[in-house]
Amino acid sequence: MRIGILGTGTLAAALGEGWARAGHEVAIGGRSQVKAERLAERLRHEVLAVPPREAVTGCDAVLLAVSWDGVEDMLGSVGAADGALAGMPLMDPTNAVTHGVGALLIEPGESMAQRIAGLAPGAGVVKAFHLFPADQWTRPPGDGRSRVAVAMCGDDAAALRVVGELIRDVGGVPATMGTLDRARQLEEVAGFVIGLAFAGFDPSSAVPDL
């Protein structure tokens, strides 16, 4: 597949490396072309550094790997409001939470994923990759680590299938939790995990081992 990654941070780097290693064509588009070029050079595997609009052109899937408060600007730069991402799986790993506390910063009754769907009409938005730290995806699959379940949700069955494949390619197991109206629940879980971690607790110790 050709995968467009919008962003140049740690998650963009980790998943870009994993997908390139799996044989996918990866194009990085960031607000800074210099940072995109540096990241592409570091990832090797013929990863491309291109302007954001070019990164999403002709893609099989797009990862929106920017901070939650940069989402609107980034989607605007690629023409999402005009349908540039229509029919395309759009992965949303954002967490709109208070730093160190984990409380959601969006209004009750809405989710960041649903907000993104409104900003990118026609895109197959899938909430995924928002829970684990980036270094979860930097080691090759099959290196002895246990395979983690990646919770995801979305309204587009085809987009969910594509994202499921990409999850497997970096060593995860896709766990579809329902349609996009469950995205807020997944985002609340991320806030809970973040809050525990910053309070000095191991989040896994707070989840029953069933």
Buried (B, 14 or more C-beta within 10 A) or exposed (E): BBBBBBBBBBBBBBBBBBBBBBEBBBBBBBBEBEBBBBBBEEBEBEBBBBBBBBBBBEBBBBBBBBEBEBBBEBBEBBBBBEEBBEEBBBBBBBBBBEEEEBEBBBEEEBBBBBBBBEBBEBBBBBBBBBBBEBEBBBBEBEEEEEEBEBBBBBBBEEBBBBBBBBBBBBBBEBBBBBEBEBBBBBBBBBBBBBBBBEEEEEBEEEEEEE
